[in-house]
Amino acid sequence: MRPLTQDHSVRLIKGKVTDENAVPIARTSVKVKGTRLSTKTDNNGEFSIPAAPDAILVLSQVGYQYREFPTKENTWLDIAMHPLQNDLEEVMVTALNIPKEERKIGYAISAISGYSLTKARESNIISALEGQVAGLNISGVNGGPASSARILLRGAASMTAGSPLFVVNGVPIDNTQRGSANEYGGPDYGDGISNINPDDVETITVLKGSAASALYGARAANGVILITIKSARKNSGTAIEYNTNLSFDQAVNHTDFQYIYGQGTQNQRPETVAAAVASGLYSWGEKLDGQPVIQFDGNKYSYSAVKNNIQQFYRTAPAFTNTISLSHGGQNGTIHLSASNLNQQSIIRNSSLDRKTVNLYTTHELSKQLSITFNGNYIREYNKNRSYLSDGPLNPNYGIAALATNINQATLSPGYNINTGAETPWNNDEYKTNPYFILNKQADYSSRNRFISSASAKYKFSDWIYLQARLGYDKSSDYILSVIPTGAAFSVNGEGGINSLKKSDISELNSDLLLAANRNITRDLNLDVSVGTNFRKRKVESNGLMGSRFIIPYLYTPSNLVTVINNNTFAKIVTESAYYTADLNYKNYLNLSATGRYDVYSTLPRNNRGIFVPGVSASFVFSDLIKLKGLNYGKLRASFAKTSGEPIQPYTTQTYYYTTSDVNGVPLGNFSRDLPNYNLRPFTLNEFETGINLKLFQNRLFFDFTYFHRVTNNEIINAKQSVTSGFTSAYVNLGKTRNSGIEVLLQGIVSDRKDFKWRTGLNISHINNRLLSIDGSSKYALAGTYRPLNAYTAMVVGKPVTQIMAYDYLRDASGNMIIGSDGIPVRGELKAMGNTLPNVYGGFSNNFYYKNFSLSMLIDFKYGNKILSATENYSYVFGLNKATLEGRETGIIASGVHADGSINTTSVPAYNYYPQLATNISALSVLNGSFIKVRQVTLGYTFPANTLKRTPFSAISIDLVARNLFTLAKYTKNIDPESEFSPTLSYAGIEGASLPATRTFGINVNFKFQQNKKP
């Protein structure tokens, strides 16, 4: 063969690769397009490679956009890389934190730059991803700052589907939900992912399918979200960055109530204080006429419509975030240190979140072979007076939303008797607490200390084989004190109590050992193999109590209670695993990957603890072989994988005895009424996936299409048992769910002029979900409900997970409504009314760049889901719904027939008809939850570099931001279609007495200080 240097058409091209701030980027892949010539940049970001004068260099780096750069006649090139922005790029972080070229990946994967999440930010970072990733469905709880989110990838894969596994720098972390509301109320205490500081995030990578996530085992059955923390680069010198963000939340009134009739009962306005108290929730009075009317405080007020109670009761709430970071990159090591403080007020007065985080990421090369890394993230979080949700007790949202149409919320203030401290009564139900009593007397405190750490050591035996040991530890300590204040009307003698006093510790230890080799077998064939082991230990311990009646008023300590009930729990889970992954690549366009993992679960019987789950994927870059006009890149991919899972709760295979309370000092024993099953085995999830990736018209159009089909077998469910067995339920392997769908991502560069650029993107997902079996015989199993207690969510065989089950009208064979002798429509059967999860969802983004200005907009949408609305039910009962206007003066004669077939002629007063109708026919509370929203808008300006020459800054950018700006389309008349009080799948789609939706406006300013620069 002739030496390459003898070809005079080939020259040695040299150059330097930097980021957007001119900082060198080491280990950037540099290839000559159409050849096998490649190299990587050194620690100074420099490279050299032989290439022809008309050659095109292809550059790729984790966290940066793929770039093609023509050499032309140049022998020296300065190339700037741009951060990753919502696109599939050349190099992606995959399972086990292994970087892999996108062309070698045989499954769907998405990545988003952390920078895009820091402008119009959310206190729970995961909520900022809504509408940005195909297949990812996020629903937040309306519970105030840092509330939980329900996160589903590709729909509900099983009846117990939960959030994906979160992995920070290669180490799994805990995302436990710390407490949520149900039909009987309670606050939302947040989840684990809400603790992550957006300013510390470099990139977020979403592994959607089983083939992508199988190496993480059972915890990855619902997918994986990889978070890469910011780090310094070698030889980058010293840099300082300061980011400040100030935003304001405003409550949005989504109600459209009637304001023709006012407070009262039986078409009469109140004439005494007692009547005013009894009718505080009811708008069944006379027509509003502006005349003085007595109120529950003994004063008279105008009998006129009050339409701004929501705007007046909830405040404009500021959130202030400050983050400073210091990074340094030397020849043998790097360090990145950041500190951040978030102070966010809730729209509920006297409620707030204070979070402080410190993050350290450091690397060091001890020798040419041995390198070590350490990442530590400390979080200190304090929450004051999280709002109660759903039910009336201690929930200020319930009363404000249900006030009679002429009552001004300010008349409820201060909510208590200033002499006795007793709650001021304002309605006929003591369990519907005065909102101002809560504002002034609530005592609900929660705090968290959390330390997420990981350390790794990597030893290179040569340039193609290395051994890596990694240890991760996530420890969080939580404290919750939730008090029923002295004076609360619903407490015994108004003496209050403690709802919950709990101290809990959750620890997650993960250690793994990985041996990896990458070697060319022949000139055209490359083998990349990794084998490893993993050990996981999770421990949960909590000590809590509840009690009633404080002996000394306002002294909220356990020793001051008349009665106390203790509740202590402990659980430990251990999983031992071994795994492998192998990639066989032919000429860089055909890649075959195989994975395997063997898990041993401590939560299962000894005879059924182990399971092996394999996976295989393939990718074929056909554009390297087939040249088509306009096609720059084309890849076909396909994969099949199997993942497994264990019981959600440990200790389900044997009967365990425990103590509860005591009698005269003698402890009482008890045992679970769940029949244990010594033959339980892991459930399995099989998934097939295929897709295509295209880049067209000089990379100006990108298309990604994915089809997936997954079946979950042998789901571990708690099936009902006859009480004659001594148990009420039993754990069995009988559940089965099927999930299939498509995901489409379309991105384009509409304009790419020097001064004006326009990028647009659309992602859309369609999910087809079916529950095939519950326990082999049951047709449905009830899951959750709302406070009116006349409808439910349920798992229904043959329907998507989960369904709303409600009572419809009873009809005869001809379809006529059956009317009772009282003139009220008769309740029909309990039946499925629709899925609580959307089957179509996605987002549409546009980004404009004009010189130093930028404008971005994100619109997202969800379709096909239903809502079970308590607000809708209450609006009928309390006379607020516009539908209750009919028959106010004349009464209602329901259109239908009696059971004997005779026509109904009974007239019923509206104040009796509509409340009984809403109670009988809960289908009235089932609403269409579809919507289209303008989710996010940002307007930014970056100062030109030449204007900063005489300053210590290398870059300054300012962004005006807005989130949840307005709703383009919705089908719910009186609520925000996203309003929910619980993140759990059982309560998906259930709405009731949560905080109102908020609209956010703010400003984000970022300063970068250039190293060694003086003003």
C-alpha positions, 0 to 999 in steps of 0.5 A, spaced: 500 500 500 502 507 498 503 511 504 498 516 505 503 522 505 505 520 498 498 523 496 499 530 494 492 532 495 492 530 502 494 535 507 495 535 515 490 539 517 490 542 524 486 546 529 483 547 536 476 546 538 472 550 543 466 551 547 461 558 546 466 561 551 472 560 547 474 554 553 478 548 549 474 542 549 478 536 550 477 529 547 472 531 542 471 526 536 474 529 529 473 525 523 474 526 516 467 525 513 466 519 508 473 516 511 475 512 517 480 517 519 479 519 526 482 522 532 480 526 538 482 533 541 488 533 546 487 537 553 488 543 550 483 542 545 487 541 539 488 536 533 491 534 527 488 529 522 490 528 514 485 530 509 484 533 502 482 540 501 475 539 500 474 534 506 469 535 511 470 534 518 465 531 523 466 533 530 462 530 536 462 531 543 457 529 549 453 535 551 454 539 544 451 539 538 454 535 532 457 539 527 460 538 520 466 543 518 469 544 511 476 544 511 476 548 504 484 551 503 485 552 510 491 548 514 489 551 521 481 551 523 478 554 529 472 551 531 466 553 536 462 547 539 455 549 541 451 546 547 446 541 546 439 543 544 433 538 544 436 534 539 439 527 538 446 528 537 452 524 535 455 522 542 450 520 547 450 518 554 447 511 555 446 506 561 451 505 566 454 512 564 457 510 557 458 515 552 456 512 545 455 514 538 448 516 536 449 512 529 451 505 534 444 506 538 439 501 536 433 504 540 430 511 542 433 516 546 433 524 547 437 529 550 436 536 553 441 541 555 440 543 562 441 550 560 434 550 557 431 549 564 434 554 568 431 560 565 423 559 565 425 554 571 420 550 576 422 548 583 421 541 581 426 540 575 422 535 572 416 539 571 420 543 566 421 538 561 413 537 560 412 538 552 419 537 550 420 530 550 417 525 545 413 519 550 414 523 556 408 525 560 409 529 566 403 531 571 404 536 577 401 536 583 397 543 584 400 543 591 405 549 592 413 550 591 416 543 590 410 539 589 411 532 586 410 530 579 407 524 576 412 522 570 410 516 565 414 514 559 410 511 554 404 510 558 402 506 564 406 499 563 403 496 568 398 497 574 403 499 579 407 504 574 411 509 577 416 514 575 422 512 571 429 511 575 433 517 576 441 516 575 445 522 577 452 521 574 451 514 573 449 512 580 441 511 581 438 516 586 432 515 590 425 519 588 420 516 593 414 520 594 414 523 601 407 524 602 401 526 598 393 527 599 387 522 598 380 523 598 380 525 605 385 531 604 393 532 606 399 536 603 403 534 598 410 533 601 414 532 594 418 527 591 426 526 591 427 529 584 425 536 586 431 536 590 436 537 584 438 544 583 437 546 575 443 550 575 447 544 576 445 540 570 449 539 564 444 535 560 438 530 561 438 524 557 431 520 557 432 512 555 425 510 554 425 503 552 427 496 555 433 496 551 435 502 553 434 501 560 435 494 561 442 494 564 439 498 570 434 492 572 427 492 575 428 499 577 428 501 570 422 497 568 419 504 567 424 507 563 431 511 565 432 519 566 440 520 566 442 527 569 449 529 568 452 534 573 456 540 570 464 539 571 470 543 569 474 541 563 481 540 563 486 545 562 480 550 561 483 555 567 479 558 572 472 560 571 466 564 575 459 564 573 453 567 577 446 566 575 440 570 578 433 568 577 427 572 580 420 570 578 413 571 580 407 566 581 400 569 580 393 565 581 389 564 575 381 563 576 379 558 571 372 558 574 366 560 570 360 560 575 353 563 575 353 570 578 345 571 578 343 568 584 346 569 591 347 566 598 341 563 601 337 556 601 330 555 598 330 561 594 331 565 600 337 570 602 339 569 609 336 574 614 339 572 621 346 571 623 345 563 624 342 563 617 348 566 614 352 561 617 348 555 615 348 558 608 356 560 607 357 555 602 350 555 598 348 560 592 341 558 592 338 564 594 335 570 591 337 574 585 343 579 587 340 586 587 345 590 591 341 590 597 344 590 604 344 583 607 346 580 614 353 576 614 356 571 619 360 576 622 353 580 624 355 586 619 351 587 613 354 587 606 351 588 599 348 583 596 352 583 589 356 579 585 364 578 588 368 575 582 375 576 584 375 572 591 381 568 588 385 574 585 384 577 592 385 571 597 392 568 593 398 573 593 403 574 588 408 570 590 416 571 589 421 566 588 428 568 588 434 563 586 441 565 586 447 560 584 454 561 584 459 556 581 467 556 581 470 551 576 478 550 574 481 545 569 488 543 570 493 538 566 491 533 571 485 534 574 478 539 574 474 541 580 467 544 579 464 547 586 457 551 586 452 554 591 445 555 590 439 558 594 432 558 593 427 562 597 420 561 594 413 564 597 407 560 595 401 564 593 398 562 600 400 567 605 405 564 610 407 558 606 414 558 603 420 553 601 427 555 602 432 550 599 440 551 599 444 546 595 452 545 595 455 541 589 462 539 588 464 535 582 472 533 581 476 529 577 484 527 578 489 523 574 493 520 579 497 517 573 496 515 566 493 509 568 489 511 574 484 517 575 478 518 580 472 522 580 468 525 586 461 528 586 457 530 592 451 534 592 448 537 599 441 539 600 438 543 605 430 544 604 425 547 609 418 548 607 413 552 612 405 550 611 404 546 605 397 547 603 392 541 605 389 539 598 382 535 596 378 535 603 375 541 607 379 540 614 385 545 614 384 546 606 384 553 605 382 552 597 376 548 599 372 554 602 375 560 597 373 556 591 366 554 594 364 561 597 357 563 596 357 568 590 356 575 594 361 573 599 367 577 599 373 573 602 376 578 606 370 578 611 372 571 613 378 574 616 382 573 621 378 567 621 378 566 629 376 569 635 381 574 638 379 573 645 378 565 645 382 563 639 376 559 637 375 558 629 370 563 626 364 559 624 362 561 616 358 555 614 354 549 617 360 544 616 365 544 621 370 540 617 370 545 612 375 550 615 375 557 615 381 559 610 383 565 614 384 560 620 388 556 616 392 562 614 393 565 621 394 559 625 396 553 621 403 549 623 405 545 618 413 544 618 417 539 613 425 539 612 430 535 609 437 534 609 440 530 603 447 528 601 447 525 594 454 522 593 458 518 588 466 516 587 469 512 582 476 510 580 478 508 573 484 504 571 486 503 564 490 497 562 491 500 555 488 504 551 483 499 549 481 496 556 479 499 563 477 497 570 472 501 573 469 501 580 464 506 582 460 507 589 454 511 590 450 513 596 444 517 597 442 519 604 436 523 606 433 525 613 426 528 613 422 531 619 414 532 618 410 536 623 403 537 621 398 540 627 391 541 628 391 548 631 388 549 637 381 552 636 380 548 630 372 547 630 373 540 627 377 537 633 375 534 639 373 540 644 377 545 639 383 542 643 387 540 636 392 535 635 397 532 631 396 529 625 403 527 624 410 527 627 414 523 623 422 522 622 424 518 617 431 516 614 432 513 607 438 511 604 440 508 598 447 504 597 449 502 590 456 499 588 458 496 581 465 494 578 465 494 570 471 491 566 470 494 559 474 493 552 474 496 546 478 493 540 478 492 533 478 485 531 479 486 524 480 493 519 472 493 519 470 490 525 470 493 532 468 490 538 466 494 545 464 489 551 463 491 558 461 486 564 460 488 571 456 487 577 452 491 582 450 491 589 444 495 591 442 496 599 436 500 600 433 502 607 427 505 610 426 507 617 421 512 620 418 513 627 412 517 628 406 518 632 399 522 632 395 524 637 389 529 639 387 534 644 393 539 647 393 539 654 396 546 654 393 550 648 398 552 643 404 548 645 404 543 640 409 537 643 407 530 643 408 530 651 402 535 651 397 530 648 391 527 651 392 521 647 398 518 642 398 513 637 405 511 635 407 508 628 414 505 627 416 502 620 423 499 618 424 496 611 430 493 607 431 491 600 438 488 597 439 486 590 445 483 587 446 483 580 451 481 574 450 484 567 454 485 560 453 489 554 457 488 547 457 492 541 459 489 534 460 494 529 461 493 522 464 499 518 461 504 522 454 503 519 452 496 522 451 495 529 449 489 533 448 490 541 446 485 546 445 486 553 444 481 559 442 482 566 441 477 572 438 479 578 437 476 585 431 480 589 431 479 597 423 481 596 422 474 593 422 467 596 429 464 596 426 459 590 424 464 586 429 470 587 433 470 581 431 472 573 435 473 567 433 478 562 436 479 555 436 484 550 438 485 543 438 491 538 441 493 532 442 500 528 443 500 520 446 507 517 443 506 510 445 513 508 453 510 508 451 506 502 445 509 499 446 516 496 439 519 495 438 527 493 437 531 500 439 525 505 445 527 509 443 521 514 439 515 515 439 510 520 434 504 521 434 501 528 430 495 532 431 492 539 427 487 543 429 487 551 426 484 557 426 487 564 423 484 570 420 487 577 419 485 584 414 487 589 413 494 591 413 492 598 417 488 601 415 482 606 410 479 602 412 472 602 411 471 609 407 472 615 410 478 620 407 480 627 408 486 630 405 491 635 401 496 635 398 500 641 397 497 648 392 496 654 394 498 661 401 497 658 401 491 655 402 491 648 397 488 643 400 484 637 397 484 630 399 481 623 397 483 616 391 481 612 395 480 606 396 473 605 403 472 603 405 468 597 412 463 598 411 462 590 411 469 588 416 470 582 419 477 578 414 480 573 417 481 566 416 486 561 417 484 554 418 490 549 419 490 541 421 497 538 423 499 531 424 506 528 428 511 523 432 517 524 433 522 518 437 528 517 435 531 510 437 538 506 444 539 509 441 537 516 436 542 516 430 537 517 431 532 522 426 526 523 425 521 528 420 516 528 419 510 533 414 504 534 414 500 540 410 494 543 410 492 550 407 487 554 408 486 562 406 479 564 405 476 571 404 483 575 404 482 582 398 484 585 394 484 591 388 480 589 381 480 594 380 474 598 374 471 602 374 473 609 373 466 611 380 465 610 383 469 615 385 474 610 382 480 606 387 479 600 393 475 597 399 477 593 399 473 586 402 473 579 396 474 575 396 481 572 398 483 565 398 489 561 399 491 554 402 498 551 404 500 544 404 506 541 408 511 536 413 517 538 414 522 532 420 528 533 420 533 527 425 538 528 427 543 522 432 550 521 427 554 517 432 560 516 439 560 517 442 567 515 447 570 519 443 575 523 437 571 523 435 564 525 429 560 526 429 553 529 422 549 530 420 542 533 414 538 534 414 532 538 408 527 538 406 521 542 400 516 541 399 511 546 394 505 546 394 501 552 390 495 555 389 492 561 389 484 559 388 481 566 388 483 574 387 477 577 384 472 572 377 473 574 376 480 576 373 485 571 375 491 575 379 493 581 377 500 584 383 504 585 382 512 588 376 516 589 374 524 590 371 527 596 364 526 594 365 518 594 360 517 588 365 515 583 372 512 582 378 510 578 379 503 577 383 498 573 378 495 568 380 489 564 380 491 557 380 498 558 386 503 558 390 504 565 386 507 569 379 508 568 374 513 571 368 509 574 362 513 575 354 512 575 350 514 569 343 515 568 338 509 568 335 508 562 329 503 559 330 499 553 328 505 549 333 510 552 329 514 556 331 516 563 328 513 568 325 518 573 324 516 581 317 518 584 321 524 587 322 527 580 330 526 580 333 521 575 335 514 578 342 512 578 344 507 573 350 502 573 357 504 575 361 503 568 367 506 565 367 513 563 374 514 560 381 514 561 385 518 566 391 518 562 392 522 555 393 517 549 396 523 545 400 528 547 406 532 545 409 539 544 411 544 539 417 549 540 420 555 536 426 558 537 428 565 533 435 568 533 436 575 531 443 578 532 444 578 539 436 577 541 433 570 542 425 569 542 423 562 544 416 559 545 413 552 547 406 550 546 404 543 549 398 539 548 394 533 551 388 529 548 384 523 550 384 523 557 378 524 562 377 528 569 373 526 575 372 533 578 370 534 585 369 542 583 364 540 578 360 536 583 360 541 588 358 547 583 352 543 582 351 542 590 352 549 592 348 552 586 354 555 583 354 551 576 351 555 570 347 549 569 343 550 575 340 557 573 335 553 569 328 552 573 330 557 579 324 560 579 319 555 576 322 548 578 325 542 574 321 537 571 326 532 569 325 529 562 324 522 562 319 516 564 317 513 571 319 505 572 312 503 570 313 507 563 309 513 565 311 520 563 314 524 569 310 530 571 313 531 578 316 538 579 322 539 583 325 545 586 332 547 583 335 547 590 333 540 591 334 537 584 341 539 582 344 537 589 341 530 588 342 529 581 349 530 582 349 525 588 346 520 584 349 521 577 356 522 578 357 522 570 356 529 571 363 530 574 367 526 569 370 532 564 374 532 558 381 533 560 384 535 553 388 542 552 393 546 549 397 551 552 402 556 551 407 553 556 413 557 556 416 564 553 423 567 553 425 573 550 433 574 551 439 578 550 446 577 550 451 582 550 456 582 544 463 580 546 466 587 544 462 591 549 465 587 555 472 588 553 473 593 559 469 589 564 471 583 568 465 579 564 466 574 558 459 574 557 452 577 560 445 574 558 438 577 560 432 573 559 425 575 560 421 569 562 414 566 562 411 560 564 403 557 563 402 564 560 395 562 557 390 556 555 389 556 547 384 550 548 380 547 554 374 543 555 373 544 563 369 550 564 370 551 572 377 548 573 384 548 570 384 541 566 391 539 569 389 540 576 390 534 581 392 533 588 396 526 588 401 524 583 400 516 584 397 512 578 391 510 583 389 518 583 391 520 576 385 524 573 382 526 580 381 533 581 379 537 588 380 543 592 387 544 590 391 550 589 389 554 583 393 554 577 399 559 577 402 564 571 409 565 572 413 572 570 420 573 571 427 575 569 434 571 569 440 574 569 447 570 567 454 573 568 460 569 566 467 572 569 473 571 564 479 568 567 485 572 568 481 578 566 481 585 569 477 591 568 
